[in-house]
Amino acid sequence: MIEQLQDFTSSLPDLLQWVGVMLAAAIPFVESYFGSIIGVLAGINPVIAIAAAIVGNVVSMLIFVLSAHGVRAKAIQGKEPKPLSPRKEKLRQRFDKYGVAGVSLLGQTVLPSQITSAAMVSFGAPKNVVILWQVISIIIWGVVFGVLASLGVSTLA
């Protein structure tokens, strides 16, 4: 899938390749880290590739957070909370242990930012705090992987 996204990005006109990176990074499991790699490997300036990947991932995450917040607000109006599935219970335990910052920074090693952010909001975490820490996490992961990809490409050249 990563190769197909890279081929898609490379097939776009030079001035629009950053749009391909943004679209790729908006996909859960691709995120800013693989998006920045896709951009760098497609030959886009690393700064532009990383920035586009971060923007695509942030926009996608915001859609998930705001949707989850709206659904949670309607779902809890005068109702008892339902028991969590085993997978959500495991995520809830990590959330309770590490907090919003820890889950945001480390959660991308397990699940996409879109899923972890929506889950944290559904657990009752303040949406603005989740958004802040998710943006920080997305930037860190995108920059680290983009720089590593740039260094790898430059050593091959």
C-alpha positions in Angstrom: 0.0 0.0 0.0 2.8 2.4 0.8 4.4 1.8 -2.6 1.0 2.5 -4.3 0.7 5.8 -2.3 4.2 6.7 -3.3 3.5 5.9 -7.0 0.3 8.0 -6.8 2.2 10.9 -5.3 5.0 10.7 -7.8 2.5 10.5 -10.7 1.1 14.0 -9.8 2.5 17.1 -11.4 5.5 18.5 -9.4 3.5 21.4 -8.1 0.8 19.1 -6.7 2.8 16.2 -5.2 2.4 17.7 -1.7 -1.4 17.2 -2.1 -0.7 13.5 -2.6 1.4 13.4 0.6 -1.4 15.2 2.5 -4.0 12.7 1.2 -1.8 9.8 2.0 -1.1 11.0 5.5 -4.8 11.5 6.2 -5.2 7.7 5.9 -5.2 5.9 9.3 -2.1 3.7 9.7 -0.2 5.9 7.2 -0.2 9.0 9.4 2.5 11.7 9.3 5.3 9.3 9.8 4.7 7.2 6.6 3.4 10.2 4.8 6.6 12.1 5.3 8.6 9.0 4.1 6.4 8.8 1.0 7.0 12.4 0.2 10.8 12.2 0.7 11.0 9.0 -1.4 8.9 10.6 -4.1 11.6 13.3 -4.4 9.7 16.2 -2.7 11.7 18.7 -0.7 11.8 17.1 2.8 10.5 20.3 4.5 7.5 20.4 2.2 6.9 16.6 2.4 7.0 16.6 6.2 4.8 19.7 6.5 2.2 18.2 4.0 2.2 14.9 5.9 1.7 16.7 9.2 -1.2 18.8 7.8 -2.9 15.8 6.3 -2.7 13.8 9.5 -3.8 16.7 11.7 -6.9 17.4 9.5 -7.9 13.8 9.5 -7.4 13.5 13.3 -9.5 16.7 13.8 -12.4 15.2 11.9 -12.2 12.1 14.1 -12.0 14.0 17.3 -14.8 16.4 16.6 -17.0 13.6 15.3 -16.3 11.5 18.4 -17.0 14.5 20.7 -20.3 15.1 19.0 -21.3 11.5 19.1 -20.3 11.2 22.8 -22.2 14.3 23.7 -25.4 12.9 22.2 -24.8 9.4 23.4 -24.4 10.2 27.1 -27.4 12.5 27.5 -29.3 10.9 30.3 -27.9 7.4 29.7 -25.8 4.9 31.7 -22.4 4.1 30.1 -22.2 0.7 28.3 -19.5 -1.8 29.3 -16.4 -1.5 27.1 -15.2 -4.2 24.7 -11.9 -5.9 25.7 -10.0 -3.8 23.1 -11.5 -0.6 24.3 -10.9 -1.6 27.9 -7.2 -2.2 27.2 -7.0 1.3 25.6 -8.9 2.7 28.6 -6.3 1.2 31.0 -3.5 2.8 29.1 -5.3 6.1 29.0 -5.8 5.9 32.8 -2.1 5.0 33.3 -0.4 7.4 30.9 -3.0 10.2 30.5 -3.7 12.1 27.3 -0.1 13.1 26.7 1.3 9.6 27.1 -1.3 8.0 25.0 -0.9 10.7 22.3 2.8 10.4 22.2 3.1 6.6 22.5 -0.3 5.5 21.1 0.8 5.8 17.5 3.1 2.8 18.0 -0.1 0.7 18.4 -3.0 2.5 16.8 -3.4 5.4 14.4 -3.8 8.9 15.9 -7.4 9.1 14.6 -8.4 6.0 16.6 -6.6 6.9 19.8 -7.8 10.5 19.7 -11.4 9.5 19.2 -11.1 6.9 21.9 -9.7 9.3 24.4 -12.6 11.8 23.7 -15.1 9.0 24.1 -13.5 8.2 27.5 -14.3 11.8 28.5 -10.9 13.5 27.9 -11.3 17.2 27.1 -11.3 17.5 23.3 -9.0 20.5 23.3 -6.4 18.7 25.4 -6.6 15.7 23.1 -6.2 17.9 20.0 -3.2 19.7 21.5 -1.3 16.5 22.4 -2.2 14.8 19.2 -0.9 17.7 17.2 2.3 17.6 19.2 2.6 13.9 18.6 1.9 14.1 14.9 4.5 16.8 14.5 7.2 14.8 16.4 6.5 11.5 14.6 6.3 13.2 11.2 9.6 15.2 11.7 11.5 12.2 13.1 10.5 9.8 10.3 10.9 12.5 7.6 14.4 13.4 8.8 15.3 9.7 9.0 14.0 9.2 5.4 15.9 12.3 4.2 19.1 11.0 5.8 18.6 7.6 4.2 18.0 9.1 0.8 21.0 11.4 1.1 23.3 8.5 2.0 22.1 6.5 -1.0 22.8 9.4 -3.4 
